[in-house]
Amino acid sequence: MREPGHAVAGSRWYRTFLTRELIRAGEFANTSVDIPMWFLHGAGHPVITPTLLRGYAEHAAGFQLETVDGVGHWIVDQRPGLVLERLRVFLLDT
């Protein structure tokens, strides 16, 4: 986000998600997928709390949630070694 244009691009990407994609989420309420997923989430995220992540396993047979204390939204920046370690484990197991 420190590079020229990255913050603007990120902001536009989020706005597009909120105004075009998120509002369509209800269309997929009865949809499920059967693929392995590992959701690595910062427990300190100010908006998406672990409580909001309940119910995903009902729509994804291979869903696994891991919350990480001490990090928020930017988990890749805050704990890059942990993210890389989990990614390696995930890819070797799938």
N, C-alpha and C positions, 0 to 999 in steps of 0.2 A: 504493500500500500504506500510505501515511501517513494516509489518510482513515479515519474510524471505520467498522469493519465490513469494509473491503476485505481486510485481512490474514486475517480469519476466512473470508471468502468464498473467497479464493484458496486457502487451506489445504483447505477442503472440496472445492473443485473438483479439486485435485490428488489428494486421497484418493479421490474418486469415480473419477477416471481410473485410478488404480492398482488399485483393488479391483473395478471393474466393466468397464472398457473394455480396459485393457492385457492382462488375462488372456485376452481373446477374440482377441487379435491373430493367433494361429495359424489361426483360421478363414479368414483372408484371405491366407494365405501364397501361394496360387496365383492371386491376383487381380492384375490390372494395370489401369492407367488410361492414357488417352491425352489428357492435358490439359497445358498448359504449367505448370510449377512452378519457382520459383526459391527455393531454400532458402538464406537468408542466416543464417549461423551463426557465433557467437562462438567463435573458436579456443581461447579461455581458459575455456570452460565446464568446470566441475569434474567433471561426470558424463558428459555426452554429448560424447565426444571425436570428432574427425573420423574416426577409425578405425571407430567405431560407426555412422557414416553411410554406410558402403560398402554397395553393393548396391541402393540405392533406385532407381537408374536402370534396373535390370532389371525393375522393377515399374511404372515410369512413363516412358512414351516421351518426355515433355517435361520430364524432371527435370534441373535444373541446380543444382549446389551451389557456393556461394561461402563460404569461411571468411574471417573478419575477425579479424586479429590485434589484441590489446590489449583485447578485450571478452569477456564471459562470457555468462551467461544473460540478462541484462537489456540486450540489444543496442539495443533501441529507446530506452532511457533513456541508455545510454552513448554511442551514436552516432546520434542522431535524424536528423541531416542526411544521413548516408550511407544510412540506411534509406529515407528519403523519396526520395532521388535514385534508388536502385535500384528503388523501387516505381514511380516515374514512368517509368523506362526499360522496366520489365516491362509496364506497362499500355499504353504506346505501341507496343510490339512485338507484343502479342498481339491 
